């Protein structure tokens, strides 16, 4: 696993913990579909949430949320629909795609900024 992958996994763990503190139940991690991977799938208040986590150290290459391009958004929507179509338990529930952006301030001190963009991808 390279450095960027380690940072990404670290960010996914931070996002997982954050969502649980906010009352979400995690249903799946790194769920794979023909359209790509969904980092986290969670449920709260009978709404299924597909979560894309983006983690960056600094903003030299842009803010984390800027990495969720229109193409990535389309893949997330298609992957989310695939998950819902294949779910017997949750197929009738509403769903949305959220983005969690994590900007690392200090790995050593475990300092970061987290932004949660709810229902961030339109068209669902």
Phi and psi in radians as a Rosetta constraint file:
Dihedral C 1 N 2 CA 2 C 2 CIRCULARHARMONIC -1.429 0.35
Dihedral N 2 CA 2 C 2 N 3 CIRCULARHARMONIC 3.079 0.35
Dihedral C 2 N 3 CA 3 C 3 CIRCULARHARMONIC -1.043 0.35
Dihedral N 3 CA 3 C 3 N 4 CIRCULARHARMONIC -0.796 0.35
Dihedral C 3 N 4 CA 4 C 4 CIRCULARHARMONIC -1.103 0.35
Dihedral N 4 CA 4 C 4 N 5 CIRCULARHARMONIC -0.663 0.35
Dihedral C 4 N 5 CA 5 C 5 CIRCULARHARMONIC -1.146 0.35
Dihedral N 5 CA 5 C 5 N 6 CIRCULARHARMONIC -0.689 0.35
Dihedral C 5 N 6 CA 6 C 6 CIRCULARHARMONIC -1.114 0.35
Dihedral N 6 CA 6 C 6 N 7 CIRCULARHARMONIC -0.735 0.35
Dihedral C 6 N 7 CA 7 C 7 CIRCULARHARMONIC -1.101 0.35
Dihedral N 7 CA 7 C 7 N 8 CIRCULARHARMONIC -0.737 0.35
Dihedral C 7 N 8 CA 8 C 8 CIRCULARHARMONIC -1.072 0.35
Dihedral N 8 CA 8 C 8 N 9 CIRCULARHARMONIC -0.784 0.35
Dihedral C 8 N 9 CA 9 C 9 CIRCULARHARMONIC -1.132 0.35
Dihedral N 9 CA 9 C 9 N 10 CIRCULARHARMONIC -0.696 0.35
Dihedral C 9 N 10 CA 10 C 10 CIRCULARHARMONIC -1.042 0.35
Dihedral N 10 CA 10 C 10 N 11 CIRCULARHARMONIC -0.801 0.35
Dihedral C 10 N 11 CA 11 C 11 CIRCULARHARMONIC -1.085 0.35
Dihedral N 11 CA 11 C 11 N 12 CIRCULARHARMONIC -0.698 0.35
Dihedral C 11 N 12 CA 12 C 12 CIRCULARHARMONIC -1.103 0.35
Dihedral N 12 CA 12 C 12 N 13 CIRCULARHARMONIC -0.660 0.35
Dihedral C 12 N 13 CA 13 C 13 CIRCULARHARMONIC -1.168 0.35
Dihedral N 13 CA 13 C 13 N 14 CIRCULARHARMONIC -0.730 0.35
Dihedral C 13 N 14 CA 14 C 14 CIRCULARHARMONIC -1.054 0.35
Dihedral N 14 CA 14 C 14 N 15 CIRCULARHARMONIC -0.796 0.35
Dihedral C 14 N 15 CA 15 C 15 CIRCULARHARMONIC -1.105 0.35
Dihedral N 15 CA 15 C 15 N 16 CIRCULARHARMONIC -0.722 0.35
Dihedral C 15 N 16 CA 16 C 16 CIRCULARHARMONIC -1.011 0.35
Dihedral N 16 CA 16 C 16 N 17 CIRCULARHARMONIC -0.879 0.35
Dihedral C 16 N 17 CA 17 C 17 CIRCULARHARMONIC -1.083 0.35
Dihedral N 17 CA 17 C 17 N 18 CIRCULARHARMONIC -0.740 0.35
Dihedral C 17 N 18 CA 18 C 18 CIRCULARHARMONIC -1.041 0.35
Dihedral N 18 CA 18 C 18 N 19 CIRCULARHARMONIC -0.854 0.35
Dihedral C 18 N 19 CA 19 C 19 CIRCULARHARMONIC -1.058 0.35
Dihedral N 19 CA 19 C 19 N 20 CIRCULARHARMONIC -0.737 0.35
Dihedral C 19 N 20 CA 20 C 20 CIRCULARHARMONIC -1.106 0.35
Dihedral N 20 CA 20 C 20 N 21 CIRCULARHARMONIC -0.695 0.35
Dihedral C 20 N 21 CA 21 C 21 CIRCULARHARMONIC -1.104 0.35
Dihedral N 21 CA 21 C 21 N 22 CIRCULARHARMONIC -0.491 0.35
Dihedral C 21 N 22 CA 22 C 22 CIRCULARHARMONIC -1.528 0.35
Dihedral N 22 CA 22 C 22 N 23 CIRCULARHARMONIC 0.105 0.35
Dihedral C 22 N 23 CA 23 C 23 CIRCULARHARMONIC 1.654 0.35
Dihedral N 23 CA 23 C 23 N 24 CIRCULARHARMONIC 0.132 0.35
Dihedral C 23 N 24 CA 24 C 24 CIRCULARHARMONIC -1.440 0.35
Dihedral N 24 CA 24 C 24 N 25 CIRCULARHARMONIC 2.624 0.35
Dihedral C 24 N 25 CA 25 C 25 CIRCULARHARMONIC -1.866 0.35
Dihedral N 25 CA 25 C 25 N 26 CIRCULARHARMONIC 2.218 0.35
Dihedral C 25 N 26 CA 26 C 26 CIRCULARHARMONIC -1.400 0.35
Dihedral N 26 CA 26 C 26 N 27 CIRCULARHARMONIC 2.177 0.35
Dihedral C 26 N 27 CA 27 C 27 CIRCULARHARMONIC -1.690 0.35
Dihedral N 27 CA 27 C 27 N 28 CIRCULARHARMONIC -0.586 0.35
Dihedral C 27 N 28 CA 28 C 28 CIRCULARHARMONIC -2.738 0.35
Dihedral N 28 CA 28 C 28 N 29 CIRCULARHARMONIC 2.645 0.35
Dihedral C 28 N 29 CA 29 C 29 CIRCULARHARMONIC -2.181 0.35
Dihedral N 29 CA 29 C 29 N 30 CIRCULARHARMONIC 2.383 0.35
Dihedral C 29 N 30 CA 30 C 30 CIRCULARHARMONIC 0.917 0.35
Dihedral N 30 CA 30 C 30 N 31 CIRCULARHARMONIC 0.841 0.35
Dihedral C 30 N 31 CA 31 C 31 CIRCULARHARMONIC -1.306 0.35
Dihedral N 31 CA 31 C 31 N 32 CIRCULARHARMONIC 2.216 0.35
Dihedral C 31 N 32 CA 32 C 32 CIRCULARHARMONIC -1.789 0.35
Dihedral N 32 CA 32 C 32 N 33 CIRCULARHARMONIC 2.440 0.35
Dihedral C 32 N 33 CA 33 C 33 CIRCULARHARMONIC -2.380 0.35
Dihedral N 33 CA 33 C 33 N 34 CIRCULARHARMONIC 3.011 0.35
Dihedral C 33 N 34 CA 34 C 34 CIRCULARHARMONIC -1.077 0.35
Dihedral N 34 CA 34 C 34 N 35 CIRCULARHARMONIC -0.320 0.35
Dihedral C 34 N 35 CA 35 C 35 CIRCULARHARMONIC -1.660 0.35
Dihedral N 35 CA 35 C 35 N 36 CIRCULARHARMONIC -0.051 0.35
Dihedral C 35 N 36 CA 36 C 36 CIRCULARHARMONIC 2.178 0.35
Dihedral N 36 CA 36 C 36 N 37 CIRCULARHARMONIC -3.046 0.35
Dihedral C 36 N 37 CA 37 C 37 CIRCULARHARMONIC -1.717 0.35
Dihedral N 37 CA 37 C 37 N 38 CIRCULARHARMONIC 2.486 0.35
Dihedral C 37 N 38 CA 38 C 38 CIRCULARHARMONIC -1.817 0.35
Dihedral N 38 CA 38 C 38 N 39 CIRCULARHARMONIC 2.146 0.35
Dihedral C 38 N 39 CA 39 C 39 CIRCULARHARMONIC -1.068 0.35
Dihedral N 39 CA 39 C 39 N 40 CIRCULARHARMONIC -0.894 0.35
Dihedral C 39 N 40 CA 40 C 40 CIRCULARHARMONIC -2.428 0.35
Dihedral N 40 CA 40 C 40 N 41 CIRCULARHARMONIC 2.464 0.35
Dihedral C 40 N 41 CA 41 C 41 CIRCULARHARMONIC -2.131 0.35
Dihedral N 41 CA 41 C 41 N 42 CIRCULARHARMONIC 2.218 0.35
Dihedral C 41 N 42 CA 42 C 42 CIRCULARHARMONIC -2.391 0.35
Dihedral N 42 CA 42 C 42 N 43 CIRCULARHARMONIC 2.897 0.35
Dihedral C 42 N 43 CA 43 C 43 CIRCULARHARMONIC -2.348 0.35
Dihedral N 43 CA 43 C 43 N 44 CIRCULARHARMONIC 2.447 0.35
Dihedral C 43 N 44 CA 44 C 44 CIRCULARHARMONIC -2.698 0.35
Dihedral N 44 CA 44 C 44 N 45 CIRCULARHARMONIC 2.353 0.35
Dihedral C 44 N 45 CA 45 C 45 CIRCULARHARMONIC 0.932 0.35
Dihedral N 45 CA 45 C 45 N 46 CIRCULARHARMONIC 0.709 0.35
Dihedral C 45 N 46 CA 46 C 46 CIRCULARHARMONIC 1.023 0.35
Dihedral N 46 CA 46 C 46 N 47 CIRCULARHARMONIC 0.525 0.35
Dihedral C 46 N 47 CA 47 C 47 CIRCULARHARMONIC -2.136 0.35
Dihedral N 47 CA 47 C 47 N 48 CIRCULARHARMONIC 2.216 0.35
Dihedral C 47 N 48 CA 48 C 48 CIRCULARHARMONIC -1.457 0.35
Dihedral N 48 CA 48 C 48 N 49 CIRCULARHARMONIC 2.335 0.35
Dihedral C 48 N 49 CA 49 C 49 CIRCULARHARMONIC -2.154 0.35
Dihedral N 49 CA 49 C 49 N 50 CIRCULARHARMONIC 2.088 0.35
Dihedral C 49 N 50 CA 50 C 50 CIRCULARHARMONIC -1.558 0.35
Dihedral N 50 CA 50 C 50 N 51 CIRCULARHARMONIC 2.216 0.35
Dihedral C 50 N 51 CA 51 C 51 CIRCULARHARMONIC -2.054 0.35
Dihedral N 51 CA 51 C 51 N 52 CIRCULARHARMONIC 2.164 0.35
Dihedral C 51 N 52 CA 52 C 52 CIRCULARHARMONIC -1.736 0.35
Dihedral N 52 CA 52 C 52 N 53 CIRCULARHARMONIC 2.168 0.35
Dihedral C 52 N 53 CA 53 C 53 CIRCULARHARMONIC -1.875 0.35
Dihedral N 53 CA 53 C 53 N 54 CIRCULARHARMONIC 2.225 0.35
Dihedral C 53 N 54 CA 54 C 54 CIRCULARHARMONIC -2.149 0.35
Dihedral N 54 CA 54 C 54 N 55 CIRCULARHARMONIC 2.207 0.35
Dihedral C 54 N 55 CA 55 C 55 CIRCULARHARMONIC -2.160 0.35
Dihedral N 55 CA 55 C 55 N 56 CIRCULARHARMONIC 2.347 0.35
Dihedral C 55 N 56 CA 56 C 56 CIRCULARHARMONIC -2.390 0.35
Dihedral N 56 CA 56 C 56 N 57 CIRCULARHARMONIC 2.570 0.35
Dihedral C 56 N 57 CA 57 C 57 CIRCULARHARMONIC -1.773 0.35
Dihedral N 57 CA 57 C 57 N 58 CIRCULARHARMONIC 1.823 0.35
Dihedral C 57 N 58 CA 58 C 58 CIRCULARHARMONIC 1.394 0.35
Dihedral N 58 CA 58 C 58 N 59 CIRCULARHARMONIC 3.044 0.35
Dihedral C 58 N 59 CA 59 C 59 CIRCULARHARMONIC -2.013 0.35
Dihedral N 59 CA 59 C 59 N 60 CIRCULARHARMONIC 0.308 0.35
Dihedral C 59 N 60 CA 60 C 60 CIRCULARHARMONIC -0.943 0.35
Dihedral N 60 CA 60 C 60 N 61 CIRCULARHARMONIC -0.662 0.35
Dihedral C 60 N 61 CA 61 C 61 CIRCULARHARMONIC -1.827 0.35
Dihedral N 61 CA 61 C 61 N 62 CIRCULARHARMONIC 0.353 0.35
Dihedral C 61 N 62 CA 62 C 62 CIRCULARHARMONIC 1.788 0.35
Dihedral N 62 CA 62 C 62 N 63 CIRCULARHARMONIC 2.939 0.35
Dihedral C 62 N 63 CA 63 C 63 CIRCULARHARMONIC -1.269 0.35
Dihedral N 63 CA 63 C 63 N 64 CIRCULARHARMONIC 2.627 0.35
Dihedral C 63 N 64 CA 64 C 64 CIRCULARHARMONIC -0.942 0.35
Dihedral N 64 CA 64 C 64 N 65 CIRCULARHARMONIC -0.766 0.35
Dihedral C 64 N 65 CA 65 C 65 CIRCULARHARMONIC -1.150 0.35
Dihedral N 65 CA 65 C 65 N 66 CIRCULARHARMONIC -0.376 0.35
Dihedral C 65 N 66 CA 66 C 66 CIRCULARHARMONIC -1.209 0.35
Dihedral N 66 CA 66 C 66 N 67 CIRCULARHARMONIC -0.264 0.35
Dihedral C 66 N 67 CA 67 C 67 CIRCULARHARMONIC -1.368 0.35
Dihedral N 67 CA 67 C 67 N 68 CIRCULARHARMONIC -0.138 0.35
Dihedral C 67 N 68 CA 68 C 68 CIRCULARHARMONIC -1.579 0.35
Dihedral N 68 CA 68 C 68 N 69 CIRCULARHARMONIC 1.423 0.35
Dihedral C 68 N 69 CA 69 C 69 CIRCULARHARMONIC -1.279 0.35
Dihedral N 69 CA 69 C 69 N 70 CIRCULARHARMONIC 2.922 0.35
Dihedral C 69 N 70 CA 70 C 70 CIRCULARHARMONIC -0.970 0.35
Dihedral N 70 CA 70 C 70 N 71 CIRCULARHARMONIC -0.663 0.35
Dihedral C 70 N 71 CA 71 C 71 CIRCULARHARMONIC -1.130 0.35
Dihedral N 71 CA 71 C 71 N 72 CIRCULARHARMONIC -0.772 0.35
Dihedral C 71 N 72 CA 72 C 72 CIRCULARHARMONIC -1.088 0.35
Dihedral N 72 CA 72 C 72 N 73 CIRCULARHARMONIC -0.699 0.35
Dihedral C 72 N 73 CA 73 C 73 CIRCULARHARMONIC -1.063 0.35
Dihedral N 73 CA 73 C 73 N 74 CIRCULARHARMONIC -0.758 0.35
Dihedral C 73 N 74 CA 74 C 74 CIRCULARHARMONIC -1.089 0.35
Dihedral N 74 CA 74 C 74 N 75 CIRCULARHARMONIC -0.740 0.35
Dihedral C 74 N 75 CA 75 C 75 CIRCULARHARMONIC -1.093 0.35
Dihedral N 75 CA 75 C 75 N 76 CIRCULARHARMONIC -0.722 0.35
Dihedral C 75 N 76 CA 76 C 76 CIRCULARHARMONIC -1.099 0.35
Dihedral N 76 CA 76 C 76 N 77 CIRCULARHARMONIC -0.735 0.35
Dihedral C 76 N 77 CA 77 C 77 CIRCULARHARMONIC -1.124 0.35
Dihedral N 77 CA 77 C 77 N 78 CIRCULARHARMONIC -0.752 0.35
Dihedral C 77 N 78 CA 78 C 78 CIRCULARHARMONIC -1.171 0.35
Dihedral N 78 CA 78 C 78 N 79 CIRCULARHARMONIC -0.721 0.35
Dihedral C 78 N 79 CA 79 C 79 CIRCULARHARMONIC -1.127 0.35
Dihedral N 79 CA 79 C 79 N 80 CIRCULARHARMONIC -0.741 0.35
Dihedral C 79 N 80 CA 80 C 80 CIRCULARHARMONIC -1.065 0.35
Dihedral N 80 CA 80 C 80 N 81 CIRCULARHARMONIC -0.755 0.35
Dihedral C 80 N 81 CA 81 C 81 CIRCULARHARMONIC -1.120 0.35
Dihedral N 81 CA 81 C 81 N 82 CIRCULARHARMONIC -0.656 0.35
Dihedral C 81 N 82 CA 82 C 82 CIRCULARHARMONIC -1.087 0.35
Dihedral N 82 CA 82 C 82 N 83 CIRCULARHARMONIC -0.759 0.35
Dihedral C 82 N 83 CA 83 C 83 CIRCULARHARMONIC -1.056 0.35
Dihedral N 83 CA 83 C 83 N 84 CIRCULARHARMONIC -0.831 0.35
Dihedral C 83 N 84 CA 84 C 84 CIRCULARHARMONIC -1.138 0.35
Dihedral N 84 CA 84 C 84 N 85 CIRCULARHARMONIC -0.705 0.35
Dihedral C 84 N 85 CA 85 C 85 CIRCULARHARMONIC -1.099 0.35
Dihedral N 85 CA 85 C 85 N 86 CIRCULARHARMONIC -0.550 0.35
Dihedral C 85 N 86 CA 86 C 86 CIRCULARHARMONIC -1.582 0.35
Dihedral N 86 CA 86 C 86 N 87 CIRCULARHARMONIC -0.028 0.35
Dihedral C 86 N 87 CA 87 C 87 CIRCULARHARMONIC -1.711 0.35
Dihedral N 87 CA 87 C 87 N 88 CIRCULARHARMONIC 2.066 0.35
Dihedral C 87 N 88 CA 88 C 88 CIRCULARHARMONIC -1.371 0.35
Dihedral N 88 CA 88 C 88 N 89 CIRCULARHARMONIC -0.548 0.35
Dihedral C 88 N 89 CA 89 C 89 CIRCULARHARMONIC -1.355 0.35
Dihedral N 89 CA 89 C 89 N 90 CIRCULARHARMONIC -0.616 0.35
Dihedral C 89 N 90 CA 90 C 90 CIRCULARHARMONIC -2.027 0.35
Dihedral N 90 CA 90 C 90 N 91 CIRCULARHARMONIC 0.050 0.35
Dihedral C 90 N 91 CA 91 C 91 CIRCULARHARMONIC -1.046 0.35
Dihedral N 91 CA 91 C 91 N 92 CIRCULARHARMONIC -0.415 0.35
Dihedral C 91 N 92 CA 92 C 92 CIRCULARHARMONIC -1.623 0.35
Dihedral N 92 CA 92 C 92 N 93 CIRCULARHARMONIC -0.068 0.35
Dihedral C 92 N 93 CA 93 C 93 CIRCULARHARMONIC -1.465 0.35
Dihedral N 93 CA 93 C 93 N 94 CIRCULARHARMONIC 2.664 0.35
Dihedral C 93 N 94 CA 94 C 94 CIRCULARHARMONIC -1.214 0.35
Dihedral N 94 CA 94 C 94 N 95 CIRCULARHARMONIC 2.713 0.35
Dihedral C 94 N 95 CA 95 C 95 CIRCULARHARMONIC -2.510 0.35
Dihedral N 95 CA 95 C 95 N 96 CIRCULARHARMONIC 2.816 0.35
Dihedral C 95 N 96 CA 96 C 96 CIRCULARHARMONIC -2.618 0.35
Dihedral N 96 CA 96 C 96 N 97 CIRCULARHARMONIC 2.889 0.35
Dihedral C 96 N 97 CA 97 C 97 CIRCULARHARMONIC -1.987 0.35
Dihedral N 97 CA 97 C 97 N 98 CIRCULARHARMONIC 2.138 0.35
Dihedral C 97 N 98 CA 98 C 98 CIRCULARHARMONIC -1.888 0.35
Dihedral N 98 CA 98 C 98 N 99 CIRCULARHARMONIC 2.729 0.35
Dihedral C 98 N 99 CA 99 C 99 CIRCULARHARMONIC -2.115 0.35
Dihedral N 99 CA 99 C 99 N 100 CIRCULARHARMONIC 2.287 0.35
Dihedral C 99 N 100 CA 100 C 100 CIRCULARHARMONIC -1.963 0.35
Dihedral N 100 CA 100 C 100 N 101 CIRCULARHARMONIC 2.075 0.35
Dihedral C 100 N 101 CA 101 C 101 CIRCULARHARMONIC -1.856 0.35
Dihedral N 101 CA 101 C 101 N 102 CIRCULARHARMONIC 2.200 0.35
Dihedral C 101 N 102 CA 102 C 102 CIRCULARHARMONIC -2.106 0.35
Dihedral N 102 CA 102 C 102 N 103 CIRCULARHARMONIC 2.104 0.35
Dihedral C 102 N 103 CA 103 C 103 CIRCULARHARMONIC -1.869 0.35
Dihedral N 103 CA 103 C 103 N 104 CIRCULARHARMONIC 1.992 0.35
Dihedral C 103 N 104 CA 104 C 104 CIRCULARHARMONIC -1.363 0.35
Dihedral N 104 CA 104 C 104 N 105 CIRCULARHARMONIC 2.210 0.35
Dihedral C 104 N 105 CA 105 C 105 CIRCULARHARMONIC -1.673 0.35
Dihedral N 105 CA 105 C 105 N 106 CIRCULARHARMONIC -0.691 0.35
Dihedral C 105 N 106 CA 106 C 106 CIRCULARHARMONIC -2.742 0.35
Dihedral N 106 CA 106 C 106 N 107 CIRCULARHARMONIC 1.975 0.35
Dihedral C 106 N 107 CA 107 C 107 CIRCULARHARMONIC -1.155 0.35
Dihedral N 107 CA 107 C 107 N 108 CIRCULARHARMONIC -0.704 0.35
Dihedral C 107 N 108 CA 108 C 108 CIRCULARHARMONIC -1.023 0.35
Dihedral N 108 CA 108 C 108 N 109 CIRCULARHARMONIC -0.741 0.35
Dihedral C 108 N 109 CA 109 C 109 CIRCULARHARMONIC -1.692 0.35
Dihedral N 109 CA 109 C 109 N 110 CIRCULARHARMONIC 0.097 0.35
Dihedral C 109 N 110 CA 110 C 110 CIRCULARHARMONIC 0.975 0.35
Dihedral N 110 CA 110 C 110 N 111 CIRCULARHARMONIC 0.752 0.35
Dihedral C 110 N 111 CA 111 C 111 CIRCULARHARMONIC -1.853 0.35
Dihedral N 111 CA 111 C 111 N 112 CIRCULARHARMONIC 2.350 0.35
Dihedral C 111 N 112 CA 112 C 112 CIRCULARHARMONIC -2.772 0.35
Dihedral N 112 CA 112 C 112 N 113 CIRCULARHARMONIC 2.831 0.35
Dihedral C 112 N 113 CA 113 C 113 CIRCULARHARMONIC -1.898 0.35
Dihedral N 113 CA 113 C 113 N 114 CIRCULARHARMONIC 2.322 0.35
Dihedral C 113 N 114 CA 114 C 114 CIRCULARHARMONIC -2.103 0.35
Dihedral N 114 CA 114 C 114 N 115 CIRCULARHARMONIC 2.262 0.35
Dihedral C 114 N 115 CA 115 C 115 CIRCULARHARMONIC -2.104 0.35
Dihedral N 115 CA 115 C 115 N 116 CIRCULARHARMONIC 2.300 0.35
Dihedral C 115 N 116 CA 116 C 116 CIRCULARHARMONIC -1.944 0.35
Dihedral N 116 CA 116 C 116 N 117 CIRCULARHARMONIC 1.965 0.35
Dihedral C 116 N 117 CA 117 C 117 CIRCULARHARMONIC -1.732 0.35
Dihedral N 117 CA 117 C 117 N 118 CIRCULARHARMONIC 1.835 0.35
Dihedral C 117 N 118 CA 118 C 118 CIRCULARHARMONIC -1.419 0.35
Dihedral N 118 CA 118 C 118 N 119 CIRCULARHARMONIC 2.456 0.35
Dihedral C 118 N 119 CA 119 C 119 CIRCULARHARMONIC 0.855 0.35
Dihedral N 119 CA 119 C 119 N 120 CIRCULARHARMONIC 0.834 0.35
Dihedral C 119 N 120 CA 120 C 120 CIRCULARHARMONIC -1.315 0.35
Dihedral N 120 CA 120 C 120 N 121 CIRCULARHARMONIC -0.402 0.35
Dihedral C 120 N 121 CA 121 C 121 CIRCULARHARMONIC -1.865 0.35
Dihedral N 121 CA 121 C 121 N 122 CIRCULARHARMONIC 2.048 0.35
Dihedral C 121 N 122 CA 122 C 122 CIRCULARHARMONIC -1.455 0.35
Dihedral N 122 CA 122 C 122 N 123 CIRCULARHARMONIC 2.939 0.35
Dihedral C 122 N 123 CA 123 C 123 CIRCULARHARMONIC 1.736 0.35
Dihedral N 123 CA 123 C 123 N 124 CIRCULARHARMONIC 0.080 0.35
